Amino acid sequence: MTAAVSTLTSRNPADPADVLVSIPAPGAFATADAVERARAAQPGWLTGGAAARSAALGAVAAALEAAADELAALAVREVGKPLAEARAEVARTVAIWRYYAQAPYEPSGAVHDPAVGPGLLLTRRRPHGVAGLITPWNFPFAIPSWKAAPALAAGNTVVLKPAPEATACARRLASLVEQALPAEVFTVLPGGATEGNALVSAADVVSFTGSTAVGRAVARATTARGIPVQAEMGGLNAAIVLPDADIGQAAAHIAAAIAGYAGQKCTATSRVIAVGAALDPLREALSEALRAVTVGDPADPSTVCGPLIDERARDQVSGAWAGLSVLAGGTVPGLPGWYAAPTLVEKVSPGHRLLCEEVFGPIAALLPADNLGHAVRITNSVPYGLVTSVHSTGLDTVLHGLDQLDTGMIRVNAPSTGVDFHLPFGGAKASSHGPREQGRAALEFYTSSRTYTLSPAQTM
């Protein structure tokens, strides 16, 4: 009897009848084989030298830049990313590859004097081998790139398993990257849980971005194997607005962080905490800002909030506002595809799922706080700790509260969304596991430190 072959299907969330990809999943054996082929290619990739790695990564950046319009259109079609955001993601992806193209020339260690006698002590960072990367659908080019580029720059080879919903984007990314690299140095293997589990079981270092439940399972499996792992997981991010804030600016920033790309970002704002007298003006300004958000076809350059990735995601959002006091939104637009209006609710009880779980959609709860200390306690009350935005014109007040926040990233007078790829990215508590990614922190994660003692054969 022949076992059933699972199928990977990717649909346009703005037009579910538009199927981009429908292919058989490769399976666990194909995944293990891809890792072995990447492992065989890794020594040659490393010994080819810094100049070759740098040139190859630079060539990737050039290839991506030349295909920028095509890639942005593909992200619009496959994952429903609004065109303006899709273009920005592709531009950032190009910049990521250019940034890490310089990394092979960076020092890989340091020289120290021995404590006693002649000789040298050296520290040197060396690649782990094969980097297994598991990535989500919401940033189909940027997240695979900010994982793969530093891994490759450090001398690892890469096997990437993208989310099924972003299969077409990942395959096109692979076709461009592979043109600039030796065979088997960068492999994209589409798949689901079977392929993901096989990759975690075979790779030498694993980087994961996705749900908290799966991330924890990845962390357990890799820890049991004794290999390095980083897992970026959920967020339940807060925006704190103090009474002295520029309310109009804060409302604009927060509305963008709630509604941009239909809230499908781990850094999206899902809780808005108004301190004292900020509550009433913020309620009015933020409600107005969310009502003004353009919802519609992601291919339209004016669209800010496109569709949710699938019907289940849309239903999760609409179910979350059911029975609550809705200030803005709370409707499902009559459009083809899986849409939900940007929504603000208030009077949410402490045990409600909006205050405990990541809904991953364009919805946020407005919460009152008596003072900054109270706002910090509300922010810290959830299991997650990815990013917090703080809005105030008083730097002294802000500085008083910053170090009390249990979040990995804090943004002052800026949306909670948006990251700088040359700085460490990651959160606290259930949001992240293991070392940070992006920036120089990524180069450290994809390498291990070795210490060498060089003593003279004879004492002079």
CORLIN-V327532 format. One record per residue. N is the residue number from 1. SS is DSSP state (H for helix, E for strand, - for the rest). PSI is psi in radians with two decimals (* if undefined). D_CENTER is the distance of its C-alpha to the mean C-alpha in whole Angstrom. Layout:
N & SS & PSI & D_CENTER
N & SS & PSI & D_CENTER
This chain:
1 & - & 2.30 & 41
2 & - & 2.29 & 38
3 & - & 2.55 & 35
4 & - & 2.44 & 33
5 & - & 2.12 & 30
6 & - & 2.65 & 27
7 & E & 2.39 & 25
8 & E & 2.09 & 22
9 & E & 2.28 & 22
10 & E & 2.22 & 20
11 & E & 2.71 & 21
12 & E & 2.00 & 21
13 & - & -0.28 & 20
14 & - & -0.26 & 22
15 & E & 1.42 & 25
16 & E & -0.32 & 25
17 & E & -0.25 & 28
18 & E & 1.80 & 26
19 & E & 2.10 & 25
20 & E & -0.72 & 23
21 & E & 2.41 & 23
22 & E & 1.75 & 25
23 & E & 2.73 & 26
24 & E & 2.48 & 27
25 & - & 2.47 & 24
26 & - & -0.53 & 25
27 & - & 2.99 & 25
28 & H & -0.68 & 25
29 & H & -0.72 & 28
30 & H & -0.63 & 26
31 & H & -0.84 & 23
32 & H & -0.65 & 25
33 & H & -0.69 & 27
34 & H & -0.70 & 24
35 & H & -0.74 & 23
36 & H & -0.67 & 27
37 & H & -0.66 & 27
38 & H & -0.64 & 24
39 & H & -0.65 & 26
40 & H & -0.54 & 29
41 & H & -0.30 & 28
42 & H & -0.77 & 26
43 & H & -0.71 & 29
44 & H & -0.65 & 30
45 & H & -0.70 & 27
46 & H & -0.85 & 27
47 & H & -0.18 & 31
48 & - & -0.37 & 31
49 & - & 2.87 & 30
50 & H & -0.71 & 28
51 & H & -0.71 & 29
52 & H & -0.74 & 28
53 & H & -0.74 & 25
54 & H & -0.80 & 24
55 & H & -0.69 & 26
56 & H & -0.78 & 24
57 & H & -0.63 & 21
58 & H & -0.65 & 23
59 & H & -0.62 & 24
60 & H & -0.81 & 21
61 & H & -0.75 & 20
62 & H & -0.72 & 23
63 & H & -0.72 & 23
64 & H & -0.72 & 19
65 & H & -0.70 & 21
66 & H & -0.49 & 24
67 & - & 0.32 & 22
68 & H & -0.81 & 20
69 & H & -0.73 & 22
70 & H & -0.76 & 22
71 & H & -0.73 & 18
72 & H & -0.75 & 18
73 & H & -0.63 & 20
74 & H & -0.70 & 19
75 & H & -0.66 & 15
76 & H & -0.82 & 18
77 & H & -0.71 & 20
78 & H & -0.70 & 18
79 & H & 0.14 & 15
80 & - & 0.41 & 17
81 & - & 2.24 & 15
82 & - & 2.51 & 17
83 & H & -0.75 & 19
84 & H & -0.73 & 18
85 & H & -0.62 & 15
86 & H & -0.75 & 15
87 & H & -0.73 & 17
88 & H & -0.66 & 15
89 & H & -0.73 & 12
90 & H & -0.72 & 14
91 & H & -0.72 & 16
92 & H & -0.65 & 13
93 & H & -0.78 & 12
94 & H & -0.78 & 16
95 & H & -0.61 & 16
96 & H & -0.83 & 14
97 & H & -0.65 & 16
98 & H & -0.70 & 19
99 & H & -0.87 & 18
100 & H & -0.22 & 17
101 & H & -0.38 & 21
102 & - & -0.29 & 22
103 & H & -0.59 & 21
104 & H & -0.38 & 24
105 & H & -0.15 & 26
106 & - & 2.65 & 25
107 & - & 2.40 & 27
108 & - & 0.14 & 27
109 & E & -2.81 & 29
110 & E & 2.80 & 32
111 & E & 2.37 & 35
112 & E & 2.69 & 37
113 & - & 2.47 & 41
114 & - & 2.74 & 42
115 & - & -0.60 & 44
116 & - & 2.35 & 47
117 & - & 3.13 & 49
118 & - & 2.95 & 48
119 & - & -2.98 & 45
120 & E & 2.56 & 41
121 & E & 2.24 & 38
122 & E & 2.47 & 35
123 & E & 2.48 & 31
124 & E & 2.40 & 29
125 & E & 2.33 & 25
126 & E & 2.58 & 25
127 & E & 2.71 & 23
128 & - & -0.62 & 22
129 & - & -1.78 & 23
130 & E & 2.14 & 21
131 & E & 2.10 & 17
132 & E & 2.08 & 16
133 & E & 2.26 & 12
134 & E & 2.06 & 11
135 & E & 2.73 & 8
136 & - & -3.12 & 8
137 & - & -0.29 & 10
138 & - & -0.44 & 8
139 & - & 1.37 & 7
140 & - & -0.29 & 10
141 & - & -0.72 & 10
142 & H & -0.82 & 8
143 & H & -0.82 & 6
144 & H & -0.60 & 9
145 & H & -0.72 & 11
146 & H & -0.15 & 9
147 & H & -0.83 & 10
148 & H & -0.73 & 13
149 & H & -0.85 & 14
150 & H & -0.60 & 15
151 & H & -0.77 & 16
152 & H & -0.72 & 19
153 & H & -0.61 & 20
154 & - & -0.10 & 21
155 & - & 0.11 & 23
156 & - & 2.80 & 21
157 & E & 2.90 & 21
158 & E & 2.37 & 18
159 & E & 2.09 & 18
160 & E & 2.21 & 15
161 & E & 1.83 & 15
162 & E & 2.90 & 12
163 & - & 2.52 & 13
164 & H & -0.60 & 16
165 & H & -0.27 & 15
166 & H & 0.51 & 14
167 & H & -0.77 & 17
168 & H & -0.74 & 18
169 & H & -0.76 & 16
170 & H & -0.68 & 15
171 & H & -0.65 & 19
172 & H & -0.68 & 19
173 & H & -0.78 & 17
174 & H & -0.73 & 19
175 & H & -0.57 & 22
176 & H & -0.73 & 21
177 & H & -0.75 & 20
178 & H & -0.42 & 23
179 & H & -0.50 & 25
180 & H & -0.13 & 25
181 & - & 2.71 & 24
182 & - & 2.79 & 27
183 & - & 2.43 & 27
184 & - & 0.07 & 25
185 & - & -0.59 & 23
186 & E & 2.06 & 20
187 & E & 2.29 & 20
188 & E & 2.18 & 18
189 & - & 1.67 & 19
190 & - & 2.71 & 18
191 & - & -3.07 & 19
192 & - & -2.45 & 18
193 & H & -0.67 & 19
194 & H & -0.84 & 22
195 & H & -0.65 & 20
196 & H & -0.79 & 17
197 & H & -0.70 & 20
198 & H & -0.66 & 22
199 & H & -0.76 & 19
200 & H & -0.56 & 19
201 & H & -0.24 & 22
202 & H & -0.47 & 23
203 & - & 2.88 & 20
204 & - & -0.31 & 21
205 & E & 2.47 & 18
206 & E & 2.33 & 15
207 & E & 2.24 & 11
208 & E & 2.45 & 9
209 & E & 2.22 & 6
210 & - & -2.62 & 8
211 & - & 2.77 & 11
212 & H & -0.75 & 13
213 & H & -0.81 & 16
214 & H & -0.69 & 15
215 & H & -0.71 & 13
216 & H & -0.67 & 16
217 & H & -0.70 & 18
218 & H & -0.76 & 16
219 & H & -0.71 & 17
220 & H & -0.78 & 20
221 & H & -0.74 & 21
222 & H & -0.64 & 20
223 & H & -0.69 & 22
224 & H & -0.54 & 25
225 & H & -0.25 & 25
226 & - & 0.51 & 24
227 & - & 2.73 & 21
228 & E & 2.54 & 18
229 & E & 2.52 & 15
230 & E & 2.46 & 12
231 & E & 2.07 & 10
232 & E & 2.17 & 7
233 & - & -2.31 & 8
234 & - & 3.02 & 10
235 & - & 2.61 & 11
236 & - & 1.17 & 14
237 & E & 2.53 & 14
238 & E & 2.61 & 18
239 & E & 2.11 & 19
240 & E & 2.20 & 23
241 & E & 2.04 & 25
242 & - & 2.76 & 28
243 & - & -0.47 & 32
244 & - & 0.09 & 32
245 & - & 2.71 & 29
246 & - & 1.74 & 29
247 & H & -0.71 & 29
248 & H & -0.78 & 28
249 & H & -0.76 & 26
250 & H & -0.75 & 24
251 & H & -0.70 & 24
252 & H & -0.77 & 23
253 & H & -0.77 & 20
254 & H & -0.70 & 19
255 & H & -0.71 & 20
256 & H & -0.65 & 18
257 & H & -0.37 & 15
258 & H & -0.81 & 16
259 & H & -0.40 & 17
260 & H & 2.27 & 15
261 & H & 0.64 & 14
262 & H & 0.57 & 16
263 & H & 0.29 & 13
264 & - & 0.99 & 11
265 & - & 2.48 & 8
266 & - & -0.30 & 7
267 & - & 0.08 & 8
268 & - & 2.65 & 11
269 & E & 2.22 & 15
270 & E & -0.15 & 17
271 & E & 2.29 & 20
272 & E & 2.03 & 22
273 & E & 1.93 & 24
274 & E & 2.17 & 27
275 & E & 2.13 & 30
276 & - & -2.18 & 33
277 & - & -0.12 & 35
278 & H & -0.30 & 31
279 & H & -0.96 & 31
280 & H & -0.87 & 34
281 & H & -0.58 & 33
282 & H & -0.68 & 29
283 & H & -0.81 & 30
284 & H & -0.82 & 32
285 & H & -0.72 & 29
286 & H & -0.67 & 26
287 & H & -0.77 & 28
288 & H & -0.74 & 29
289 & H & -0.68 & 26
290 & H & -0.64 & 24
291 & H & -0.47 & 27
292 & - & -0.14 & 27
293 & - & 2.34 & 24
294 & - & 2.07 & 24
295 & E & 2.29 & 23
296 & - & -2.70 & 24
297 & - & 2.13 & 24
298 & - & -0.32 & 20
299 & - & -0.24 & 23
300 & - & 2.16 & 25
301 & - & -0.37 & 24
302 & - & -0.18 & 24
303 & - & 2.33 & 22
304 & - & -0.74 & 19
305 & E & 1.85 & 19
306 & - & -2.70 & 19
307 & - & 2.79 & 19
308 & - & 2.84 & 17
309 & - & -0.54 & 16
310 & - & 3.11 & 19
311 & H & -0.69 & 22
312 & H & -0.73 & 21
313 & H & -0.74 & 18
314 & H & -0.74 & 21
315 & H & -0.55 & 23
316 & H & -0.72 & 21
317 & H & -0.85 & 21
318 & H & -0.56 & 24
319 & H & -0.47 & 25
320 & H & -0.54 & 24
321 & H & -0.11 & 26
322 & - & 2.25 & 29
323 & - & 0.03 & 32
324 & - & 2.88 & 30
325 & E & 1.91 & 31
326 & E & 2.17 & 30
327 & E & -0.55 & 30
328 & E & 2.55 & 28
329 & - & -2.35 & 27
330 & - & 0.44 & 27
331 & - & 2.79 & 28
332 & - & 1.92 & 27
333 & - & 2.59 & 28
334 & - & 1.14 & 30
335 & - & 2.67 & 28
336 & - & 2.55 & 28
337 & - & -2.99 & 24
338 & - & 1.48 & 22
339 & - & 2.65 & 22
340 & - & 2.39 & 22
341 & - & 2.50 & 24
342 & - & 2.26 & 22
343 & E & 2.40 & 23
344 & E & 2.27 & 24
345 & E & 2.80 & 26
346 & E & 3.10 & 28
347 & - & 0.84 & 31
348 & - & 2.21 & 28
349 & - & 2.63 & 30
350 & - & -0.54 & 28
351 & - & 0.03 & 27
352 & - & 2.60 & 26
353 & H & -0.50 & 23
354 & H & -0.45 & 21
355 & H & 0.08 & 21
356 & - & -0.48 & 21
357 & - & 2.75 & 18
358 & - & 1.96 & 15
359 & - & -0.50 & 16
360 & - & 1.01 & 13
361 & - & 3.13 & 15
362 & - & 1.14 & 17
363 & E & 2.45 & 19
364 & E & 2.70 & 20
365 & E & 2.34 & 23
366 & E & 2.17 & 25
367 & E & 2.41 & 27
368 & E & 2.63 & 30
369 & E & 2.53 & 30
370 & - & -0.65 & 33
371 & - & -3.14 & 32
372 & H & -0.72 & 29
373 & H & -0.72 & 30
374 & H & -0.73 & 29
375 & H & -0.70 & 26
376 & H & -0.72 & 25
377 & H & -0.68 & 26
378 & H & -0.78 & 25
379 & H & -0.77 & 21
380 & H & -0.06 & 21
381 & - & -0.13 & 23
382 & - & 2.87 & 20
383 & - & -0.27 & 18
384 & E & 2.85 & 15
385 & E & 1.05 & 14
386 & - & -1.11 & 11
387 & E & 2.54 & 12
388 & E & 2.38 & 16
389 & E & 2.49 & 17
390 & E & 2.29 & 21
391 & E & 2.05 & 24
392 & - & 2.65 & 27
393 & - & -0.04 & 30
394 & - & 1.79 & 31
395 & H & -0.65 & 29
396 & H & -0.76 & 31
397 & H & -0.75 & 30
398 & H & -0.82 & 27
399 & H & -0.53 & 27
400 & H & -0.55 & 29
401 & H & -0.27 & 26
402 & H & -0.83 & 23
403 & - & -0.15 & 24
404 & - & -0.15 & 24
405 & - & 2.30 & 21
406 & - & 0.98 & 19
407 & - & 2.60 & 16
408 & - & -0.43 & 14
409 & E & 2.40 & 13
410 & E & 2.22 & 16
411 & E & 2.13 & 17
412 & E & 2.21 & 20
413 & - & 0.77 & 22
414 & - & 2.75 & 18
415 & - & 2.73 & 16
416 & - & -0.42 & 13
417 & - & 2.78 & 11
418 & - & 2.22 & 10
419 & - & 2.70 & 9
420 & - & 2.03 & 12
421 & - & -0.21 & 11
422 & - & 0.10 & 14
423 & - & 2.75 & 13
424 & - & 2.46 & 12
425 & E & 2.28 & 9
426 & - & 2.95 & 9
427 & - & -2.92 & 11
428 & E & 2.97 & 15
429 & E & -2.27 & 16
430 & - & 0.02 & 15
431 & - & -0.53 & 11
432 & E & 2.65 & 11
433 & E & 2.26 & 13
434 & - & -2.98 & 15
435 & - & 2.88 & 14
436 & - & 2.77 & 12
437 & E & 3.00 & 10
438 & - & 2.82 & 10
439 & H & -2.75 & 14
440 & H & -0.41 & 17
441 & H & -0.60 & 15
442 & H & -0.69 & 13
443 & H & -0.62 & 17
444 & H & -0.68 & 18
445 & H & -0.70 & 16
446 & - & 0.19 & 17
447 & E & 2.82 & 21
448 & E & 2.64 & 23
449 & E & 2.35 & 26
450 & E & 2.49 & 30
451 & E & 2.24 & 33
452 & E & 2.36 & 36
453 & E & 2.09 & 40
454 & E & 1.87 & 42
455 & - & 2.54 & 46
456 & - & 2.55 & 49
457 & - & -0.54 & 51
458 & - & 2.49 & 54
459 & - & 2.20 & 54
460 & - & * & 56
